[in-house]
């Protein structure tokens, strides 16, 4: 069964999703400027596949850096796309830049 990738529209929704989720959260931050859009679309596909593969091991949240500036600052995100694995509100791992499915799987396996 496919899991939904949450896409909060603002800071409060991002924080609400984190507060209502037990277990690790994979937040991947995307941008709306031209160079970031293509890389983020590729990440959408990879994260969608991995949420199916990993099942309930994590919850995925896609955050637009412009719409969610507080979480972007809180987790030290400066580039799009950036993946941040969050546990109990704290970042435990992050990776900036686009990742292939294999690279993303290695990131998750090393940090989940």
N, CA, C and O of each residue as an XYZ file, in Angstrom:
448
protein
N       0.838     -1.179      0.000
C       0.000      0.000      0.000
C       0.882      1.240      0.000
O       1.791      1.356      0.821
N       0.624      2.150     -0.897
C       1.441      3.354     -1.023
C       1.169      4.310      0.126
O       0.025      4.483      0.547
N       2.213      4.921      0.621
C       2.064      5.931      1.669
C       2.058      7.301      1.026
O       2.702      7.522      0.000
N       1.347      8.193      1.617
C       1.227      9.548      1.106
C       2.445     10.366      1.534
O       2.933     10.235      2.657
N       2.919     11.201      0.635
C       3.969     12.153      0.966
C       3.264     13.451      1.341
O       2.600     14.062      0.504
N       3.405     13.867      2.581
C       2.750     15.078      3.062
C       3.416     16.307      2.448
O       4.638     16.352      2.306
N       2.609     17.300      2.086
C       3.132     18.533      1.502
C       2.525     19.728      2.235
O       1.527     20.293      1.787
N       3.131     20.114      3.363
C       2.583     21.221      4.129
C       2.649     22.535      3.357
O       3.568     22.776      2.574
N       1.658     23.365      3.601
C       1.594     24.642      2.905
C       2.270     25.766      3.672
O       2.590     26.806      3.096
N       2.489     25.569      4.959
C       3.121     26.619      5.754
C       3.810     26.023      6.972
O       3.717     24.822      7.225
N       4.507     26.881      7.733
C       5.294     26.451      8.880
C       4.491     25.630      9.883
O       4.941     24.576     10.332
N       3.294     26.119     10.236
C       2.488     25.460     11.259
C       2.082     24.054     10.829
O       2.046     23.143     11.657
N       1.779     23.866      9.557
C       1.419     22.530      9.077
C       2.613     21.586      9.155
O       2.462     20.419      9.518
N       3.782     22.078      8.819
C       4.995     21.267      8.911
C       5.171     20.789     10.346
O       5.372     19.599     10.590
N       5.095     21.716     11.292
C       5.272     21.369     12.700
C       4.173     20.439     13.195
O       4.435     19.552     14.006
N       2.946     20.630     12.718
C       1.836     19.761     13.107
C       2.089     18.333     12.632
O       1.881     17.385     13.389
N       2.532     18.171     11.395
C       2.819     16.830     10.871
C       3.904     16.165     11.712
O       3.787     14.985     12.042
N       4.961     16.906     12.064
C       6.018     16.339     12.890
C       5.484     15.929     14.259
O       5.847     14.875     14.780
N       4.627     16.760     14.839
C       4.112     16.464     16.182
C       3.156     15.278     16.191
O       3.026     14.602     17.212
N       2.498     15.017     15.092
C       1.509     13.935     15.022
C       2.096     12.619     14.506
O       1.383     11.621     14.405
N       3.366     12.614     14.186
C       3.994     11.443     13.596
C       4.898     10.763     14.605
O       5.755     11.395     15.221
N       4.690      9.458     14.764
C       5.618      8.709     15.608
C       6.663      8.093     14.680
O       6.352      7.685     13.561
N       7.870      8.033     15.149
C       8.940      7.490     14.316
C       9.621      8.571     13.509
O       9.265      9.745     13.606
N      10.606      8.177     12.709
C      11.388      9.148     11.949
C      10.581      9.787     10.815
O       9.668      9.187     10.249
N      10.960     11.022     10.513
C      10.347     11.773      9.416
C      11.445     12.132      8.427
O      12.480     12.682      8.803
N      11.209     11.816      7.169
C      12.104     12.235      6.106
C      11.519     13.504      5.518
O      10.511     13.462      4.813
N      12.153     14.637      5.808
C      11.715     15.911      5.228
C      12.652     16.213      4.073
O      13.872     16.240      4.236
N      12.072     16.438      2.915
C      12.921     16.857      1.811
C      12.444     18.211      1.344
O      11.278     18.421      1.010
N      13.406     19.126      1.337
C      13.148     20.535      1.077
C      13.412     20.829     -0.387
O      14.463     20.488     -0.929
N      12.430     21.472     -1.017
C      12.510     21.791     -2.435
C      12.348     23.284     -2.643
O      11.854     23.997     -1.770
N      12.764     23.743     -3.795
C      12.639     25.146     -4.136
C      11.782     25.328     -5.370
O      11.541     24.383     -6.121
N      11.324     26.554     -5.570
C      10.449     26.839     -6.709
C      11.179     27.604     -7.813
O      10.558     28.013     -8.794
N      12.491     27.802     -7.663
C      13.238     28.472     -8.717
C      13.621     27.432     -9.779
O      13.728     26.243     -9.477
N      13.826     27.882    -11.012
C      13.967     26.952    -12.152
C      14.960     25.807    -11.978
O      14.622     24.669    -12.304
N      16.164     26.057    -11.481
C      17.160     24.983    -11.352
C      16.736     23.942    -10.318
O      17.061     22.762    -10.455
N      16.020     24.371     -9.297
C      15.613     23.447     -8.238
C      14.415     22.599     -8.643
O      14.287     21.461     -8.191
N      13.535     23.134     -9.490
C      12.299     22.434     -9.837
C      12.580     21.071    -10.456
O      11.965     20.082    -10.056
N      13.478     20.995    -11.404
C      13.773     19.728    -12.078
C      14.332     18.699    -11.099
O      13.897     17.547    -11.092
N      15.289     19.107    -10.278
C      15.884     18.190     -9.305
C      14.850     17.735     -8.280
O      14.866     16.582     -7.850
N      13.964     18.627     -7.893
C      12.938     18.275     -6.913
C      11.900     17.334     -7.509
O      11.401     16.453     -6.808
N      11.572     17.496     -8.756
C      10.638     16.563     -9.408
C      11.227     15.154     -9.434
O      10.517     14.171     -9.223
N      12.512     15.069     -9.691
C      13.167     13.762     -9.683
C      13.129     13.165     -8.276
O      12.925     11.962     -8.116
N      13.325     13.999     -7.261
C      13.266     13.535     -5.868
C      11.860     13.061     -5.521
O      11.700     12.085     -4.787
N      10.837     13.741     -6.041
C       9.455     13.327     -5.782
C       9.258     11.873     -6.181
O       8.689     11.085     -5.425
N       9.726     11.524     -7.363
C       9.555     10.160     -7.855
C      10.310      9.157     -6.983
O       9.775      8.102     -6.643
N      11.542      9.484     -6.625
C      12.359      8.585     -5.811
C      11.738      8.408     -4.434
O      11.614      7.280     -3.956
N      11.347      9.494     -3.792
C      10.758      9.408     -2.455
C       9.442      8.638     -2.509
O       9.153      7.846     -1.612
N       8.649      8.860     -3.540
C       7.405      8.119     -3.688
C       7.647      6.614     -3.748
O       6.932      5.844     -3.106
N       8.646      6.194     -4.512
C       8.981      4.771     -4.613
C       9.485      4.229     -3.276
O       9.124      3.126     -2.868
N      10.319      5.013     -2.602
C      10.896      4.538     -1.343
C       9.867      4.479     -0.219
O       9.986      3.633      0.668
N       8.868      5.348     -0.230
C       7.825      5.260      0.799
C       7.050      3.957      0.650
O       6.617      3.375      1.644
N       6.875      3.499     -0.577
C       6.233      2.202     -0.789
C       7.144      1.068     -0.333
O       6.700      0.131      0.331
N       8.411      1.158     -0.692
C       9.363      0.099     -0.366
C       9.591     -0.045      1.133
O       9.662     -1.162      1.646
N       9.709      1.083      1.843
C      10.031      1.046      3.272
C       8.796      0.977      4.162
O       8.919      0.777      5.370
N       7.623      1.139      3.590
C       6.389      1.031      4.364
C       6.320      2.028      5.502
O       6.414      3.235      5.279
N       6.159      1.536      6.714
C       5.956      2.411      7.872
C       7.248      2.779      8.594
O       7.196      3.292      9.712
N       8.388      2.533      7.990
C       9.661      2.838      8.668
C       9.918      4.334      8.798
O      10.689      4.753      9.661
N       9.277      5.157      7.942
C       9.397      6.609      8.058
C       8.180      7.255      7.417
O       7.447      6.629      6.652
N       7.986      8.521      7.749
C       6.951      9.349      7.129
C       7.659     10.401      6.295
O       8.643     10.989      6.744
N       7.174     10.644      5.095
C       7.815     11.617      4.204
C       7.038     12.928      4.182
O       5.807     12.947      4.146
N       7.792     14.022      4.205
C       7.229     15.366      4.134
C       8.018     16.146      3.089
O       9.242     16.238      3.174
N       7.321     16.706      2.102
C       7.958     17.537      1.084
C       7.670     18.990      1.452
O       6.509     19.394      1.501
N       8.699     19.767      1.708
C       8.524     21.157      2.141
C       9.123     22.113      1.124
O      10.281     21.974      0.731
N       8.336     23.071      0.709
C       8.822     24.142     -0.160
C       9.566     25.140      0.721
O       9.012     25.635      1.703
N      10.798     25.434      0.381
C      11.633     26.314      1.202
C      11.042     27.710      1.355
O      11.252     28.356      2.382
N      10.313     28.183      0.360
C       9.716     29.510      0.416
C       8.488     29.526      1.323
O       8.271     30.487      2.061
N       7.697     28.478      1.268
C       6.467     28.414      2.063
C       6.708     27.979      3.506
O       5.890     28.251      4.385
N       7.815     27.312      3.746
C       8.148     26.821      5.089
C       9.519     27.347      5.513
O      10.446     26.562      5.716
N       9.655     28.668      5.648
C      10.978     29.213      5.949
C      11.494     28.863      7.347
O      12.702     28.717      7.529
N      10.609     28.725      8.334
C      11.078     28.401      9.686
C      11.722     27.017      9.763
O      12.831     26.904     10.287
N      11.073     25.953      9.260
C      11.746     24.656      9.267
C      13.016     24.654      8.412
O      13.989     23.976      8.741
N      13.002     25.407      7.324
C      14.185     25.500      6.470
C      15.367     26.034      7.272
O      16.467     25.486      7.197
N      15.147     27.100      8.038
C      16.209     27.667      8.887
C      16.561     26.729     10.043
O      17.736     26.507     10.338
N      15.543     26.188     10.685
C      15.743     25.327     11.855
C      16.662     24.143     11.547
O      17.493     23.763     12.372
N      16.504     23.565     10.355
C      17.293     22.395     10.004
C      18.503     22.723      9.130
O      19.135     21.823      8.576
N      18.825     24.013      9.006
C      20.043     24.441      8.329
C      20.064     24.173      6.837
O      21.130     23.966      6.257
N      18.901     24.175      6.213
C      18.818     23.888      4.787
C      19.177     25.134      3.989
O      18.596     26.199      4.196
N      20.134     25.001      3.077
C      20.568     26.141      2.259
C      20.499     25.853      0.768
O      20.731     26.749     -0.043
N      20.184     24.617      0.392
C      20.132     24.245     -1.022
C      18.922     23.362     -1.273
O      18.430     22.678     -0.375
N      18.458     23.391     -2.502
C      17.333     22.541     -2.880
C      17.759     21.634     -4.017
O      18.351     22.103     -4.989
N      17.476     20.374     -3.919
C      16.799     19.690     -2.819
C      17.774     19.314     -1.701
O      18.971     19.143     -1.930
N      17.237     19.192     -0.505
C      17.976     18.696      0.647
C      17.071     17.740      1.412
O      15.916     18.061      1.692
N      17.588     16.583      1.744
C      16.860     15.603      2.551
C      17.361     15.690      3.988
O      18.566     15.727      4.239
N      16.417     15.723      4.928
C      16.757     15.770      6.349
C      15.964     14.672      7.049
O      14.739     14.625      6.936
N      16.645     13.800      7.764
C      15.969     12.785      8.555
C      15.820     13.332      9.968
O      16.803     13.704     10.609
N      14.586     13.377     10.443
C      14.262     14.004     11.726
C      13.712     12.947     12.674
O      12.835     12.161     12.315
N      14.245     12.946     13.891
C      13.757     12.055     14.932
C      13.525     12.893     16.178
O      14.437     13.571     16.651
N      12.309     12.851     16.711
C      11.943     13.629     17.904
C      12.257     15.113     17.730
O      12.717     15.770     18.663
N      12.006     15.630     16.536
C      12.193     17.046     16.258
C      13.615     17.464     15.940
O      13.853     18.611     15.564
N      14.560     16.552     16.084
C      15.974     16.860     15.847
C      16.463     16.207     14.565
O      16.129     15.059     14.274
N      17.257     16.950     13.802
C      17.857     16.390     12.594
C      18.937     15.393     12.997
O      19.828     15.716     13.783
N      18.853     14.182     12.456
C      19.872     13.171     12.748
C      20.797     12.956     11.558
O      21.896     12.423     11.709
N      20.353     13.372     10.376
C      21.186     13.256      9.174
C      20.615     14.165      8.097
O      19.408     14.407      8.055
N      21.483     14.664      7.229
C      21.010     15.463      6.096
C      21.934     15.254      4.906
O      23.107     14.909      5.049
N      21.367     15.475      3.735
C      22.122     15.331      2.495
C      21.591     16.356      1.500
O      20.415     16.329      1.139
N      22.453     17.251      1.063
C      22.065     18.264      0.084
C      22.334     17.759     -1.322
O      23.289     17.019     -1.561
N      21.483     18.167     -2.242
C      21.657     17.824     -3.645
C      20.784     16.656     -4.051
O      20.296     15.900     -3.211
N      20.596     16.520     -5.360
C      19.781     15.411     -5.853
C      20.466     14.073     -5.592
O      21.693     13.976     -5.598
N      19.645     13.039     -5.361
C      20.170     11.701     -5.121
C      19.444     10.706     -6.028
O      18.249     10.839     -6.292
N      20.180      9.725     -6.488
C      19.554      8.632     -7.215
C      18.820      7.753     -6.204
O      18.974      7.915     -4.993
N      18.031      6.831     -6.714
C      17.322      5.921     -5.820
C      18.300      5.138     -4.944
O      18.055      4.957     -3.751
N      19.394      4.681     -5.522
C      20.392      3.912     -4.770
C      21.060      4.770     -3.696
O      21.270      4.310     -2.574
N      21.390      6.007     -4.037
C      22.002      6.916     -3.056
C      21.027      7.219     -1.927
O      21.412      7.265     -0.758
N      19.754      7.426     -2.284
C      18.742      7.719     -1.277
C      18.536      6.509     -0.371
O      18.402      6.656      0.844
N      18.512      5.321     -0.958
C      18.350      4.101     -0.160
C      19.533      3.958      0.813
O      19.335      3.600      1.974
N      20.739      4.230      0.352
C      21.921      4.154      1.226
C      21.822      5.178      2.368
O      22.163      4.878      3.512
N      21.352      6.383      2.040
C      21.149      7.425      3.060
C      20.168      6.928      4.122
O      20.437      7.048      5.317
N      19.040      6.373      3.696
C      18.038      5.883      4.637
C      18.562      4.712      5.450
O      18.398      4.677      6.669
N      19.187      3.758      4.787
C      19.686      2.563      5.486
C      20.726      2.920      6.547
O      20.773      2.288      7.603
N      21.548      3.914      6.280
C      22.587      4.322      7.228
C      22.018      5.097      8.412
O      22.651      5.167      9.465
N      20.830      5.679      8.251
C      20.345      6.599      9.275
C      19.008      6.251      9.925
O      18.626      6.880     10.912
N      18.302      5.278      9.401
C      17.016      4.920     10.011
C      17.207      4.107     11.275
O      16.228      3.722     11.915
